Amino acid sequence: MKFILSIALILLFSANAFSQIEGVTDSTKILTMQNGEIRIGEIVSDDGREILFLSKDIGKVFILKQDVKSIRPYKPEIGEIIDGDFFVNSPFNTRYYFTTNARPLKKGEDYAMIHLYGPEVHFSVSDRLSIGVMTTWIASPFVLAAKYSIPTKNPNVNFGLGTLLGSSAFLNSFRGFGGLHWGMATFGDEKQNFTVSLGYSYANIGGKVYNYNEGTNSNTISNTKMSQSPVLSIAGIKKVGKKASLFFDSMIFFGAKGTSSEEQYQYNSITGEGQYVVKGDYTATLAFFMPGMRFQSGPKSAFQFAIAGVLYKQNFLKSIIRDNPRSFPLPQCSWFFKF
């Protein structure tokens, strides 16, 4: 995991793998064609029927106005020009994979994410506040999300607050619940940024699980109560090509405390009962590490994947049993849609 983290951070903040086009001035225009093609350059003349356009990549060219969908002046805040191509600034750039950064989701930049396990949708209430919902394909569990951005005078330094409130919904009869609340600091712009987040989580799956083994005439009762943990996240993203970005995401739940008791009853022929508590209070560490790539297919859609890994270790304080650390891969992919 240390090796993966080191490589990801080196790649994220290495020298730029692309260069912005030179010669952009106040007269630079963005032409969006009816077929979706985008051209960058200056309008030399316009006779009402044709435009003589000085393209940044192929020079002067005549374009029929009926083939032009829109003409906009170039502004850095709405996008960037890379090797002659224009890329609109995207609401997707406020996300990594699971975590978010402190850059604001601007009003009108609502978006959805479709994961293999389920969807999520986020709406911009204002230039600072966004709210959203996250769930699975069976609508359980169900999570409400909110983020409040706090910009500074430096556009490349932003702070923010985030919260997640979840319910197990119809699974486990709505008895399960949990939450995650955090603060974050983001350094960088939309094309390249780095975020450190620190928060606190709690969860209770609710209820008991009964297991009866007829062969051994034993009954085991498992009861998991509230678990609580500080949470640390380090994440970043960097554009490495015209349409590709490299990102790294992580979440580390450390020092988690909770209770997961197993009471095992062995019935004997004389007394007919017996009790032995195998496990009880525990501490645990759970970590997700997610290096991945994002591909911006257009101003309203993107695809990303992460070669994720999970590390888990749990120790029961009142038991001689000690669980060994467990790790396993958890590859993920998702699709972004702006609406």
Contacts in CASP RR format, 6 or more apart in sequence:
PFRMAT RR
TARGET T0000
AUTHOR 0000-0000-0000
METHOD contacts of the structure
MODEL  1
MKFILSIALILLFSANAFSQIEGVTDSTKILTMQNGEIRIGEIVSDDGRE
ILFLSKDIGKVFILKQDVKSIRPYKPEIGEIIDGDFFVNSPFNTRYYFTT
NARPLKKGEDYAMIHLYGPEVHFSVSDRLSIGVMTTWIASPFVLAAKYSI
PTKNPNVNFGLGTLLGSSAFLNSFRGFGGLHWGMATFGDEKQNFTVSLGY
SYANIGGKVYNYNEGTNSNTISNTKMSQSPVLSIAGIKKVGKKASLFFDS
MIFFGAKGTSSEEQYQYNSITGEGQYVVKGDYTATLAFFMPGMRFQSGPK
SAFQFAIAGVLYKQNFLKSIIRDNPRSFPLPQCSWFFKF
1 287 0 8 1.000
1 289 0 8 1.000
1 309 0 8 1.000
1 311 0 8 1.000
1 327 0 8 1.000
4 289 0 8 1.000
4 291 0 8 1.000
5 248 0 8 1.000
5 250 0 8 1.000
5 289 0 8 1.000
7 291 0 8 1.000
8 246 0 8 1.000
8 248 0 8 1.000
8 291 0 8 1.000
9 248 0 8 1.000
11 238 0 8 1.000
11 240 0 8 1.000
11 246 0 8 1.000
12 192 0 8 1.000
12 194 0 8 1.000
12 236 0 8 1.000
12 237 0 8 1.000
12 238 0 8 1.000
12 246 0 8 1.000
12 247 0 8 1.000
12 248 0 8 1.000
13 192 0 8 1.000
13 194 0 8 1.000
13 238 0 8 1.000
14 238 0 8 1.000
17 240 0 8 1.000
17 241 0 8 1.000
18 82 0 8 1.000
18 83 0 8 1.000
18 239 0 8 1.000
18 240 0 8 1.000
18 241 0 8 1.000
18 242 0 8 1.000
19 82 0 8 1.000
19 83 0 8 1.000
20 80 0 8 1.000
20 81 0 8 1.000
20 82 0 8 1.000
21 40 0 8 1.000
21 56 0 8 1.000
21 81 0 8 1.000
21 82 0 8 1.000
21 83 0 8 1.000
21 84 0 8 1.000
23 56 0 8 1.000
24 74 0 8 1.000
24 81 0 8 1.000
25 42 0 8 1.000
26 73 0 8 1.000
27 42 0 8 1.000
27 43 0 8 1.000
28 40 0 8 1.000
28 41 0 8 1.000
28 42 0 8 1.000
28 73 0 8 1.000
28 74 0 8 1.000
29 40 0 8 1.000
29 41 0 8 1.000
29 42 0 8 1.000
29 43 0 8 1.000
29 71 0 8 1.000
29 72 0 8 1.000
29 73 0 8 1.000
29 74 0 8 1.000
30 38 0 8 1.000
30 39 0 8 1.000
30 40 0 8 1.000
30 71 0 8 1.000
30 72 0 8 1.000
30 73 0 8 1.000
30 74 0 8 1.000
30 86 0 8 1.000
31 38 0 8 1.000
31 39 0 8 1.000
31 40 0 8 1.000
31 41 0 8 1.000
31 51 0 8 1.000
31 53 0 8 1.000
31 63 0 8 1.000
31 68 0 8 1.000
31 70 0 8 1.000
31 71 0 8 1.000
32 38 0 8 1.000
32 68 0 8 1.000
32 69 0 8 1.000
32 70 0 8 1.000
32 71 0 8 1.000
32 72 0 8 1.000
33 39 0 8 1.000
33 67 0 8 1.000
33 68 0 8 1.000
33 69 0 8 1.000
34 66 0 8 1.000
34 67 0 8 1.000
34 68 0 8 1.000
34 69 0 8 1.000
35 67 0 8 1.000
36 69 0 8 1.000
38 85 0 8 1.000
38 86 0 8 1.000
39 53 0 8 1.000
39 55 0 8 1.000
39 63 0 8 1.000
40 55 0 8 1.000
40 56 0 8 1.000
40 57 0 8 1.000
40 74 0 8 1.000
40 81 0 8 1.000
40 84 0 8 1.000
40 85 0 8 1.000
40 86 0 8 1.000
41 53 0 8 1.000
41 54 0 8 1.000
41 55 0 8 1.000
41 56 0 8 1.000
42 53 0 8 1.000
42 54 0 8 1.000
43 51 0 8 1.000
43 52 0 8 1.000
43 53 0 8 1.000
43 54 0 8 1.000
43 71 0 8 1.000
44 52 0 8 1.000
44 53 0 8 1.000
44 54 0 8 1.000
44 60 0 8 1.000
45 51 0 8 1.000
45 52 0 8 1.000
46 52 0 8 1.000
46 65 0 8 1.000
48 65 0 8 1.000
49 64 0 8 1.000
49 65 0 8 1.000
50 62 0 8 1.000
50 63 0 8 1.000
50 64 0 8 1.000
50 65 0 8 1.000
51 62 0 8 1.000
51 63 0 8 1.000
51 65 0 8 1.000
51 68 0 8 1.000
52 60 0 8 1.000
52 61 0 8 1.000
52 62 0 8 1.000
53 60 0 8 1.000
53 61 0 8 1.000
53 62 0 8 1.000
53 63 0 8 1.000
54 60 0 8 1.000
55 61 0 8 1.000
56 81 0 8 1.000
56 84 0 8 1.000
57 84 0 8 1.000
72 78 0 8 1.000
74 81 0 8 1.000
74 86 0 8 1.000
77 89 0 8 1.000
78 88 0 8 1.000
78 89 0 8 1.000
79 86 0 8 1.000
79 87 0 8 1.000
79 88 0 8 1.000
79 89 0 8 1.000
80 86 0 8 1.000
80 87 0 8 1.000
80 89 0 8 1.000
80 191 0 8 1.000
81 87 0 8 1.000
82 239 0 8 1.000
82 241 0 8 1.000
82 242 0 8 1.000
83 242 0 8 1.000
85 242 0 8 1.000
87 242 0 8 1.000
87 243 0 8 1.000
87 296 0 8 1.000
87 298 0 8 1.000
87 299 0 8 1.000
88 298 0 8 1.000
88 299 0 8 1.000
89 190 0 8 1.000
90 109 0 8 1.000
90 190 0 8 1.000
90 296 0 8 1.000
90 299 0 8 1.000
90 302 0 8 1.000
90 336 0 8 1.000
90 338 0 8 1.000
91 105 0 8 1.000
91 106 0 8 1.000
91 109 0 8 1.000
91 110 0 8 1.000
91 111 0 8 1.000
91 122 0 8 1.000
91 124 0 8 1.000
91 338 0 8 1.000
92 111 0 8 1.000
92 294 0 8 1.000
92 296 0 8 1.000
92 302 0 8 1.000
92 336 0 8 1.000
92 338 0 8 1.000
93 103 0 8 1.000
93 190 0 8 1.000
93 191 0 8 1.000
93 237 0 8 1.000
94 100 0 8 1.000
94 101 0 8 1.000
94 103 0 8 1.000
94 104 0 8 1.000
94 105 0 8 1.000
95 101 0 8 1.000
95 113 0 8 1.000
95 336 0 8 1.000
96 195 0 8 1.000
96 235 0 8 1.000
96 236 0 8 1.000
96 237 0 8 1.000
96 247 0 8 1.000
96 248 0 8 1.000
96 249 0 8 1.000
96 290 0 8 1.000
97 247 0 8 1.000
97 249 0 8 1.000
97 290 0 8 1.000
97 292 0 8 1.000
97 304 0 8 1.000
97 306 0 8 1.000
97 308 0 8 1.000
97 332 0 8 1.000
97 334 0 8 1.000
98 249 0 8 1.000
98 251 0 8 1.000
98 288 0 8 1.000
98 290 0 8 1.000
99 195 0 8 1.000
99 197 0 8 1.000
99 233 0 8 1.000
99 235 0 8 1.000
99 249 0 8 1.000
99 250 0 8 1.000
99 251 0 8 1.000
100 147 0 8 1.000
100 162 0 8 1.000
100 184 0 8 1.000
100 195 0 8 1.000
101 158 0 8 1.000
101 184 0 8 1.000
101 186 0 8 1.000
101 193 0 8 1.000
101 195 0 8 1.000
101 235 0 8 1.000
101 236 0 8 1.000
102 149 0 8 1.000
102 150 0 8 1.000
102 158 0 8 1.000
102 159 0 8 1.000
102 160 0 8 1.000
102 184 0 8 1.000
102 185 0 8 1.000
102 186 0 8 1.000
102 195 0 8 1.000
103 149 0 8 1.000
103 158 0 8 1.000
103 186 0 8 1.000
103 190 0 8 1.000
103 193 0 8 1.000
104 127 0 8 1.000
104 128 0 8 1.000
104 130 0 8 1.000
104 149 0 8 1.000
104 151 0 8 1.000
104 158 0 8 1.000
105 111 0 8 1.000
105 122 0 8 1.000
105 124 0 8 1.000
105 130 0 8 1.000
105 147 0 8 1.000
105 149 0 8 1.000
106 124 0 8 1.000
106 127 0 8 1.000
107 124 0 8 1.000
107 125 0 8 1.000
107 126 0 8 1.000
107 127 0 8 1.000
108 124 0 8 1.000
109 124 0 8 1.000
109 338 0 8 1.000
110 121 0 8 1.000
110 122 0 8 1.000
110 123 0 8 1.000
110 124 0 8 1.000
110 338 0 8 1.000
110 339 0 8 1.000
111 121 0 8 1.000
111 122 0 8 1.000
111 336 0 8 1.000
111 337 0 8 1.000
111 338 0 8 1.000
111 339 0 8 1.000
112 119 0 8 1.000
112 120 0 8 1.000
112 121 0 8 1.000
112 122 0 8 1.000
112 336 0 8 1.000
112 337 0 8 1.000
112 339 0 8 1.000
113 119 0 8 1.000
113 120 0 8 1.000
113 121 0 8 1.000
113 122 0 8 1.000
113 334 0 8 1.000
113 335 0 8 1.000
113 336 0 8 1.000
113 337 0 8 1.000
114 334 0 8 1.000
114 335 0 8 1.000
114 337 0 8 1.000
115 332 0 8 1.000
115 333 0 8 1.000
115 334 0 8 1.000
116 332 0 8 1.000
116 333 0 8 1.000
116 334 0 8 1.000
117 136 0 8 1.000
117 137 0 8 1.000
118 135 0 8 1.000
118 136 0 8 1.000
118 137 0 8 1.000
119 134 0 8 1.000
119 135 0 8 1.000
119 137 0 8 1.000
120 132 0 8 1.000
120 133 0 8 1.000
120 134 0 8 1.000
120 135 0 8 1.000
120 145 0 8 1.000
121 132 0 8 1.000
121 133 0 8 1.000
122 130 0 8 1.000
122 131 0 8 1.000
122 132 0 8 1.000
122 145 0 8 1.000
123 130 0 8 1.000
123 131 0 8 1.000
123 132 0 8 1.000
124 130 0 8 1.000
125 131 0 8 1.000
127 149 0 8 1.000
128 148 0 8 1.000
128 149 0 8 1.000
128 150 0 8 1.000
128 151 0 8 1.000
129 146 0 8 1.000
129 147 0 8 1.000
129 148 0 8 1.000
129 149 0 8 1.000
130 146 0 8 1.000
130 147 0 8 1.000
131 144 0 8 1.000
131 145 0 8 1.000
131 146 0 8 1.000
132 144 0 8 1.000
132 145 0 8 1.000
132 146 0 8 1.000
133 142 0 8 1.000
133 143 0 8 1.000
133 144 0 8 1.000
133 145 0 8 1.000
134 142 0 8 1.000
134 143 0 8 1.000
134 145 0 8 1.000
134 164 0 8 1.000
135 141 0 8 1.000
135 142 0 8 1.000
135 143 0 8 1.000
135 169 0 8 1.000
139 169 0 8 1.000
139 170 0 8 1.000
140 168 0 8 1.000
140 169 0 8 1.000
140 170 0 8 1.000
140 171 0 8 1.000
141 166 0 8 1.000
141 167 0 8 1.000
141 168 0 8 1.000
141 169 0 8 1.000
141 171 0 8 1.000
141 176 0 8 1.000
142 166 0 8 1.000
142 167 0 8 1.000
142 169 0 8 1.000
143 164 0 8 1.000
143 165 0 8 1.000
143 166 0 8 1.000
143 167 0 8 1.000
144 164 0 8 1.000
144 165 0 8 1.000
144 166 0 8 1.000
145 162 0 8 1.000
145 163 0 8 1.000
145 164 0 8 1.000
146 162 0 8 1.000
146 163 0 8 1.000
147 160 0 8 1.000
147 161 0 8 1.000
147 162 0 8 1.000
147 163 0 8 1.000
148 160 0 8 1.000
148 161 0 8 1.000
148 162 0 8 1.000
149 158 0 8 1.000
149 159 0 8 1.000
149 160 0 8 1.000
150 158 0 8 1.000
150 159 0 8 1.000
150 160 0 8 1.000
150 161 0 8 1.000
151 158 0 8 1.000
152 158 0 8 1.000
152 159 0 8 1.000
155 189 0 8 1.000
156 187 0 8 1.000
156 188 0 8 1.000
156 189 0 8 1.000
156 193 0 8 1.000
157 185 0 8 1.000
157 186 0 8 1.000
157 187 0 8 1.000
157 188 0 8 1.000
158 185 0 8 1.000
158 186 0 8 1.000
159 183 0 8 1.000
159 184 0 8 1.000
159 185 0 8 1.000
159 186 0 8 1.000
160 183 0 8 1.000
160 184 0 8 1.000
160 185 0 8 1.000
160 186 0 8 1.000
161 181 0 8 1.000
161 182 0 8 1.000
161 183 0 8 1.000
161 184 0 8 1.000
162 181 0 8 1.000
162 182 0 8 1.000
162 183 0 8 1.000
162 184 0 8 1.000
163 179 0 8 1.000
163 180 0 8 1.000
163 181 0 8 1.000
163 182 0 8 1.000
164 179 0 8 1.000
164 180 0 8 1.000
164 181 0 8 1.000
165 178 0 8 1.000
165 179 0 8 1.000
166 177 0 8 1.000
166 178 0 8 1.000
166 179 0 8 1.000
167 174 0 8 1.000
167 176 0 8 1.000
167 177 0 8 1.000
167 178 0 8 1.000
168 174 0 8 1.000
168 175 0 8 1.000
168 176 0 8 1.000
168 177 0 8 1.000
168 205 0 8 1.000
168 206 0 8 1.000
172 205 0 8 1.000
172 206 0 8 1.000
172 207 0 8 1.000
175 204 0 8 1.000
175 205 0 8 1.000
175 206 0 8 1.000
175 207 0 8 1.000
176 203 0 8 1.000
176 204 0 8 1.000
176 205 0 8 1.000
176 206 0 8 1.000
176 207 0 8 1.000
177 203 0 8 1.000
177 204 0 8 1.000
178 201 0 8 1.000
178 202 0 8 1.000
178 203 0 8 1.000
178 204 0 8 1.000
179 201 0 8 1.000
179 202 0 8 1.000
179 203 0 8 1.000
180 199 0 8 1.000
180 200 0 8 1.000
180 201 0 8 1.000
180 231 0 8 1.000
181 199 0 8 1.000
181 200 0 8 1.000
181 201 0 8 1.000
182 197 0 8 1.000
182 198 0 8 1.000
182 199 0 8 1.000
182 200 0 8 1.000
182 231 0 8 1.000
182 233 0 8 1.000
183 197 0 8 1.000
183 198 0 8 1.000
183 199 0 8 1.000
184 195 0 8 1.000
184 196 0 8 1.000
184 197 0 8 1.000
184 198 0 8 1.000
184 233 0 8 1.000
185 195 0 8 1.000
185 196 0 8 1.000
185 197 0 8 1.000
186 193 0 8 1.000
186 194 0 8 1.000
186 195 0 8 1.000
187 193 0 8 1.000
187 194 0 8 1.000
187 195 0 8 1.000
188 194 0 8 1.000
191 238 0 8 1.000
191 239 0 8 1.000
191 245 0 8 1.000
192 237 0 8 1.000
192 238 0 8 1.000
192 239 0 8 1.000
193 236 0 8 1.000
193 237 0 8 1.000
194 235 0 8 1.000
194 236 0 8 1.000
195 233 0 8 1.000
195 234 0 8 1.000
195 235 0 8 1.000
195 236 0 8 1.000
196 233 0 8 1.000
196 234 0 8 1.000
197 231 0 8 1.000
197 232 0 8 1.000
197 233 0 8 1.000
197 234 0 8 1.000
197 235 0 8 1.000
198 230 0 8 1.000
198 231 0 8 1.000
198 232 0 8 1.000
198 233 0 8 1.000
199 230 0 8 1.000
199 231 0 8 1.000
199 232 0 8 1.000
200 228 0 8 1.000
200 229 0 8 1.000
200 230 0 8 1.000
200 231 0 8 1.000
201 228 0 8 1.000
201 229 0 8 1.000
201 230 0 8 1.000
201 231 0 8 1.000
201 253 0 8 1.000
202 226 0 8 1.000
202 227 0 8 1.000
202 228 0 8 1.000
202 229 0 8 1.000
203 226 0 8 1.000
203 227 0 8 1.000
204 224 0 8 1.000
204 225 0 8 1.000
204 226 0 8 1.000
204 227 0 8 1.000
205 224 0 8 1.000
206 224 0 8 1.000
206 225 0 8 1.000
207 223 0 8 1.000
207 224 0 8 1.000
208 221 0 8 1.000
208 222 0 8 1.000
208 223 0 8 1.000
209 221 0 8 1.000
209 222 0 8 1.000
209 223 0 8 1.000
210 219 0 8 1.000
210 220 0 8 1.000
210 221 0 8 1.000
211 219 0 8 1.000
211 220 0 8 1.000
211 221 0 8 1.000
211 222 0 8 1.000
212 218 0 8 1.000
212 219 0 8 1.000
212 220 0 8 1.000
213 219 0 8 1.000
213 220 0 8 1.000
216 266 0 8 1.000
217 266 0 8 1.000
217 267 0 8 1.000
218 264 0 8 1.000
218 265 0 8 1.000
218 266 0 8 1.000
218 267 0 8 1.000
219 264 0 8 1.000
219 265 0 8 1.000
219 267 0 8 1.000
220 262 0 8 1.000
220 263 0 8 1.000
220 264 0 8 1.000
220 265 0 8 1.000
221 261 0 8 1.000
221 262 0 8 1.000
221 263 0 8 1.000
221 265 0 8 1.000
222 260 0 8 1.000
222 261 0 8 1.000
222 262 0 8 1.000
223 259 0 8 1.000
223 260 0 8 1.000
223 261 0 8 1.000
223 263 0 8 1.000
224 259 0 8 1.000
224 260 0 8 1.000
225 258 0 8 1.000
225 259 0 8 1.000
225 260 0 8 1.000
226 258 0 8 1.000
226 259 0 8 1.000
227 256 0 8 1.000
227 257 0 8 1.000
227 258 0 8 1.000
227 259 0 8 1.000
227 284 0 8 1.000
228 256 0 8 1.000
228 257 0 8 1.000
228 258 0 8 1.000
229 253 0 8 1.000
229 254 0 8 1.000
229 255 0 8 1.000
229 256 0 8 1.000
229 257 0 8 1.000
229 284 0 8 1.000
229 286 0 8 1.000
230 253 0 8 1.000
230 254 0 8 1.000
230 255 0 8 1.000
231 251 0 8 1.000
231 252 0 8 1.000
231 253 0 8 1.000
231 254 0 8 1.000
232 251 0 8 1.000
232 252 0 8 1.000
232 254 0 8 1.000
233 249 0 8 1.000
233 250 0 8 1.000
233 251 0 8 1.000
233 252 0 8 1.000
234 248 0 8 1.000
234 250 0 8 1.000
235 247 0 8 1.000
235 248 0 8 1.000
235 249 0 8 1.000
235 250 0 8 1.000
236 247 0 8 1.000
236 248 0 8 1.000
236 249 0 8 1.000
237 245 0 8 1.000
237 246 0 8 1.000
237 247 0 8 1.000
237 248 0 8 1.000
237 294 0 8 1.000
238 245 0 8 1.000
238 246 0 8 1.000
238 247 0 8 1.000
239 245 0 8 1.000
240 246 0 8 1.000
243 295 0 8 1.000
243 296 0 8 1.000
243 297 0 8 1.000
243 298 0 8 1.000
244 293 0 8 1.000
244 294 0 8 1.000
244 295 0 8 1.000
244 296 0 8 1.000
245 293 0 8 1.000
245 294 0 8 1.000
245 295 0 8 1.000
245 296 0 8 1.000
246 291 0 8 1.000
246 292 0 8 1.000
246 293 0 8 1.000
246 294 0 8 1.000
247 291 0 8 1.000
247 292 0 8 1.000
247 293 0 8 1.000
247 294 0 8 1.000
247 304 0 8 1.000
247 306 0 8 1.000
248 290 0 8 1.000
248 291 0 8 1.000
248 292 0 8 1.000
249 288 0 8 1.000
249 290 0 8 1.000
249 291 0 8 1.000
249 306 0 8 1.000
250 287 0 8 1.000
250 288 0 8 1.000
250 289 0 8 1.000
250 290 0 8 1.000
251 287 0 8 1.000
251 288 0 8 1.000
252 285 0 8 1.000
252 286 0 8 1.000
252 287 0 8 1.000
252 288 0 8 1.000
253 284 0 8 1.000
253 285 0 8 1.000
253 286 0 8 1.000
253 287 0 8 1.000
254 285 0 8 1.000
254 287 0 8 1.000
255 283 0 8 1.000
255 284 0 8 1.000
255 285 0 8 1.000
256 283 0 8 1.000
256 284 0 8 1.000
256 285 0 8 1.000
256 286 0 8 1.000
257 281 0 8 1.000
257 282 0 8 1.000
257 283 0 8 1.000
258 281 0 8 1.000
258 282 0 8 1.000
258 283 0 8 1.000
258 284 0 8 1.000
259 280 0 8 1.000
259 281 0 8 1.000
259 282 0 8 1.000
260 279 0 8 1.000
260 280 0 8 1.000
260 282 0 8 1.000
260 316 0 8 1.000
261 277 0 8 1.000
261 279 0 8 1.000
261 280 0 8 1.000
262 277 0 8 1.000
262 278 0 8 1.000
262 279 0 8 1.000
262 280 0 8 1.000
263 275 0 8 1.000
263 276 0 8 1.000
263 277 0 8 1.000
263 278 0 8 1.000
264 275 0 8 1.000
264 276 0 8 1.000
264 277 0 8 1.000
264 278 0 8 1.000
265 273 0 8 1.000
265 274 0 8 1.000
265 275 0 8 1.000
266 274 0 8 1.000
266 276 0 8 1.000
267 273 0 8 1.000
267 274 0 8 1.000
268 274 0 8 1.000
277 318 0 8 1.000
278 319 0 8 1.000
278 321 0 8 1.000
279 316 0 8 1.000
279 318 0 8 1.000
279 319 0 8 1.000
279 321 0 8 1.000
280 316 0 8 1.000
280 317 0 8 1.000
280 318 0 8 1.000
280 319 0 8 1.000
281 316 0 8 1.000
281 317 0 8 1.000
281 318 0 8 1.000
282 314 0 8 1.000
282 315 0 8 1.000
282 316 0 8 1.000
282 317 0 8 1.000
283 314 0 8 1.000
283 315 0 8 1.000
283 317 0 8 1.000
284 312 0 8 1.000
284 313 0 8 1.000
284 314 0 8 1.000
284 315 0 8 1.000
285 311 0 8 1.000
285 312 0 8 1.000
285 313 0 8 1.000
286 310 0 8 1.000
286 311 0 8 1.000
286 312 0 8 1.000
287 310 0 8 1.000
287 311 0 8 1.000
287 312 0 8 1.000
288 308 0 8 1.000
288 309 0 8 1.000
288 310 0 8 1.000
288 330 0 8 1.000
289 308 0 8 1.000
289 309 0 8 1.000
289 311 0 8 1.000
290 306 0 8 1.000
290 307 0 8 1.000
290 308 0 8 1.000
290 309 0 8 1.000
290 332 0 8 1.000
291 306 0 8 1.000
291 307 0 8 1.000
292 304 0 8 1.000
292 305 0 8 1.000
292 306 0 8 1.000
292 307 0 8 1.000
293 304 0 8 1.000
293 305 0 8 1.000
294 302 0 8 1.000
294 303 0 8 1.000
294 304 0 8 1.000
295 302 0 8 1.000
295 303 0 8 1.000
295 304 0 8 1.000
296 302 0 8 1.000
297 303 0 8 1.000
299 338 0 8 1.000
300 337 0 8 1.000
300 338 0 8 1.000
300 339 0 8 1.000
301 335 0 8 1.000
301 336 0 8 1.000
301 337 0 8 1.000
301 338 0 8 1.000
302 335 0 8 1.000
302 336 0 8 1.000
303 333 0 8 1.000
303 334 0 8 1.000
303 335 0 8 1.000
303 336 0 8 1.000
304 333 0 8 1.000
304 334 0 8 1.000
304 336 0 8 1.000
305 331 0 8 1.000
305 332 0 8 1.000
305 333 0 8 1.000
305 334 0 8 1.000
306 331 0 8 1.000
306 332 0 8 1.000
306 333 0 8 1.000
307 329 0 8 1.000
307 331 0 8 1.000
308 329 0 8 1.000
308 330 0 8 1.000
308 331 0 8 1.000
308 332 0 8 1.000
309 327 0 8 1.000
309 328 0 8 1.000
309 329 0 8 1.000
309 330 0 8 1.000
310 327 0 8 1.000
310 328 0 8 1.000
310 329 0 8 1.000
310 330 0 8 1.000
311 325 0 8 1.000
311 326 0 8 1.000
311 327 0 8 1.000
312 325 0 8 1.000
312 326 0 8 1.000
312 327 0 8 1.000
313 323 0 8 1.000
313 324 0 8 1.000
313 325 0 8 1.000
313 326 0 8 1.000
314 323 0 8 1.000
315 322 0 8 1.000
315 323 0 8 1.000
316 322 0 8 1.000
316 323 0 8 1.000
END
